[in-house]
Amino acid sequence: MVLRAFGTPLALEQFDDPKPAAAEVRVRVEACGVCRTDMHVVDGELPSTVLPMIPGHEVVGVVEALGVGVTAVSPGDRVGIPWLGSTCGVCEYCRDGRENLCDTPAFTGCTRPGGYASHVVARADYCIALPDCDDPVATAPLLCAGLIGWRALVKAGDARRIGLYGFGAAAHIIAQVARAQGRDVFAFTRPGDAASQSFARSLGAVWAGSSEEMPPESLDAAIIFAPIGALVPQALRALRKGGRVVCAGIHMSDIPSFPYRWLWEEREIVSVANLTRADGAAFFAMARSAELVVSSTRYALESANQALSDLRAGKLDGAAVLVP
């Protein structure tokens, strides 16, 4: 499914199977999650996007072919392909362990072809080994919703009372992780979205309500998954002194002005950018023992536009997943 022009529907096209270059692998796609970032790619909100582009960066599949020099994986291995497609390895960020901030990165489904396809090529050393995966559809959303949610949760520190603004694919996974860590989860949804609030409570949230409401207790931290800048001052108001707001999205509407007193008393606003391979190793090591329940709605590959539309309209509990 190919994006030829921003703001237009994806088109179903057929190509020869891609050939892996040196250090790359060709993967037969079993499932590809539909991420909110894909929506930003399609809408032209990410200036780095290269056209034409095949979106998709929550890819689970089986290695079919190896490029020259690949020894870490073998044909038949199941792997995950995340957002971070490659980094330079030599800039100051890469050298000090912050490859997520690399000066010249490549991103799956944005600057290199992604997983809305039957086959995709990826750098072998940026794939995540999934030897224990027996459900590609349930695993696919973990490749971004899970990984970015995990990085955001780490950024939240040791917060015991944590608010999740926007209860979609990422929040429904990270709510379970937070509960397993002994934290109290407060879920904030679109006003009037009783179904999402009920869904959040079913996953262990101690409270669920509208993003326009104040929680019954002050929060130690809040993670904002919805791309709505107005939620930043709203979340600040819900924090105790010394609390932190983590902005987890790659794109967000402008943050409106707000009184300084909402930030004062050492409250903080931080952002999360991309991910590292170390994040992937840490998260999947945890996920293997956490028994996460991933709620997924399946779509055929050719129904990618419908999946994006349903995501945009907030019709999903959990994640959308394309299955070629």
SVG drawing of the C-alpha trace seen along z (x, -y; Angstrom):
<svg xmlns="http://www.w3.org/2000/svg" viewBox="-20 -33 52 54">
<polyline fill="none" stroke="black" stroke-width="0.4" points="0.0,0.0 1.8,-3.1 1.6,-6.8 2.1,-8.8 1.0,-12.2 0.3,-13.6 -3.3,-13.6 -4.4,-11.1 -5.4,-7.4 -2.8,-4.7 -2.9,-2.8 -2.5,1.0 0.4,1.6 2.5,4.7 6.3,4.9 9.0,7.5 10.1,8.9 12.8,6.5 16.4,7.8 18.4,7.3 21.6,5.3 24.7,5.9 23.8,6.1 20.1,6.3 17.5,9.0 14.2,9.6 11.3,10.4 8.0,11.9 5.4,9.8 3.0,11.7 1.5,8.7 2.0,4.9 0.5,2.7 -1.2,-0.6 0.3,-3.4 -0.7,-7.0 2.7,-7.9 1.5,-6.3 -1.3,-8.8 1.1,-11.7 3.2,-10.2 0.1,-10.1 -1.0,-13.6 2.4,-15.0 3.1,-16.1 6.5,-14.6 8.8,-16.7 11.4,-13.9 9.0,-11.6 10.2,-10.4 7.7,-9.9 6.6,-7.6 6.5,-5.6 5.2,-2.3 4.2,-3.1 4.3,-0.8 6.9,-0.3 5.3,2.3 6.3,5.3 6.5,8.9 7.7,11.4 9.9,14.3 13.4,13.8 13.4,15.1 16.8,13.9 20.1,12.5 22.3,9.8 26.0,10.1 27.6,10.2 24.5,11.0 25.3,13.7 23.2,12.8 19.9,14.1 19.0,17.0 16.2,17.7 13.1,18.9 13.8,16.7 10.9,14.5 11.9,10.9 10.3,7.5 11.1,4.4 10.6,1.1 10.6,-2.6 14.3,-3.0 15.7,-1.7 19.4,-2.7 21.7,-5.2 25.1,-6.6 27.0,-5.1 29.5,-8.0 27.7,-11.2 28.0,-12.3 24.5,-11.0 25.3,-7.5 28.6,-7.4 27.1,-8.2 24.3,-5.6 21.5,-8.0 21.1,-6.6 17.5,-7.6 18.8,-11.2 21.2,-10.3 21.9,-13.2 21.3,-11.1 18.9,-8.3 16.6,-6.3 13.0,-5.4 11.0,-2.5 7.9,-3.5 9.0,-7.1 12.5,-7.4 12.8,-3.7 9.9,-1.4 7.8,0.1 5.6,3.0 2.3,2.2 3.3,4.9 3.9,8.6 7.7,8.2 10.0,5.6 13.8,5.2 15.5,4.0 18.9,3.7 19.6,6.9 21.2,5.3 18.1,3.1 15.7,6.0 14.5,7.4 14.7,11.2 11.3,12.7 12.0,16.4 9.1,16.8 6.5,15.1 3.6,17.4 1.1,14.6 2.3,12.1 -0.9,10.1 -0.7,9.6 3.0,8.9 3.0,6.3 1.7,3.4 4.5,3.9 7.0,2.8 6.0,-0.9 3.0,-1.3 4.8,0.9 8.3,-0.3 7.5,-4.1 5.1,-3.5 8.0,-1.7 10.4,-4.6 7.8,-7.1 7.2,-5.0 10.9,-5.0 11.0,-8.8 8.2,-9.0 10.6,-7.7 9.3,-6.0 5.9,-7.7 3.3,-5.7 0.2,-7.5 0.5,-7.8 -2.0,-9.4 -2.3,-8.2 -3.9,-10.7 -5.3,-9.1 -6.2,-5.5 -5.3,-3.8 -2.8,-1.2 0.1,-2.4 -1.8,-3.2 -3.6,0.1 -0.2,1.9 1.6,-0.4 -1.3,-0.5 -0.7,3.3 3.0,2.8 2.5,0.0 0.0,2.2 2.5,5.1 5.0,2.7 2.6,1.8 1.6,-1.7 -1.9,-3.2 -3.1,-4.0 -5.5,-6.9 -6.9,-6.8 -8.0,-9.9 -10.1,-9.5 -12.0,-11.7 -15.0,-13.3 -18.0,-11.0 -16.0,-7.9 -17.5,-5.5 -16.4,-2.5 -12.7,-3.4 -13.1,-4.3 -14.6,-0.9 -11.8,0.8 -9.2,-1.1 -10.9,0.1 -10.9,3.7 -7.1,3.4 -6.7,2.3 -7.0,-1.5 -8.1,-2.7 -9.9,-5.6 -11.0,-6.5 -12.6,-9.7 -12.6,-12.5 -9.4,-14.3 -11.2,-17.5 -11.6,-16.2 -9.2,-16.4 -8.4,-13.0 -9.5,-12.3 -5.8,-12.4 -2.8,-14.4 -0.6,-12.5 3.1,-11.8 3.5,-11.8 1.4,-11.9 2.1,-10.4 0.4,-12.1 -0.2,-9.8 -2.8,-11.8 -1.3,-14.4 -3.1,-17.3 -1.0,-20.1 -3.9,-21.4 -3.5,-18.3 -0.1,-19.5 -1.3,-22.3 -4.3,-20.1 -1.9,-17.4 0.3,-19.9 -2.7,-21.0 -3.2,-17.3 0.3,-16.9 1.6,-17.1 4.7,-19.2 7.8,-17.8 5.7,-15.8 6.5,-15.3 4.5,-15.4 6.0,-13.1 5.0,-13.9 5.2,-10.5 4.1,-11.4 6.3,-12.2 3.9,-15.0 1.6,-17.2 -0.5,-20.3 0.7,-23.6 0.8,-23.8 -1.3,-26.8 0.1,-29.3 -0.7,-28.7 0.0,-30.3 3.5,-29.8 2.1,-28.7 1.0,-25.4 4.6,-24.6 6.1,-26.1 7.2,-23.9 9.6,-21.9 7.1,-20.3 8.6,-19.3 7.6,-18.7 9.8,-16.3 9.5,-14.6 10.3,-11.1 12.0,-10.8 12.2,-7.5 13.8,-4.6 17.0,-2.7 17.9,0.9 18.5,1.2 14.9,0.1 13.8,3.0 15.9,5.6 14.7,4.3 11.0,4.1 10.8,7.5 12.6,9.1 10.0,7.7 7.1,8.5 8.0,12.2 7.2,12.5 4.4,9.8 1.7,11.8 0.4,8.7 -3.0,8.8 -2.9,6.9 -6.3,6.0 -6.1,6.0 -8.5,5.5 -7.4,7.3 -7.6,5.7 -6.6,7.1 -3.6,5.3 -5.8,3.7 -8.0,2.3 -5.2,0.1 -7.1,-3.1 -10.0,-1.9 -7.7,-1.0 -6.2,-4.5 -9.7,-6.0 -10.9,-4.0 -7.8,-5.0 -8.4,-8.7 -12.0,-8.5 -11.2,-6.8 -13.2,-3.7 -10.6,-1.2 -10.1,0.3 -6.4,1.2 -4.6,1.5 -5.3,2.0 -3.1,4.6 -2.8,5.3 -2.4,9.0 -1.2,9.6"/>
</svg>
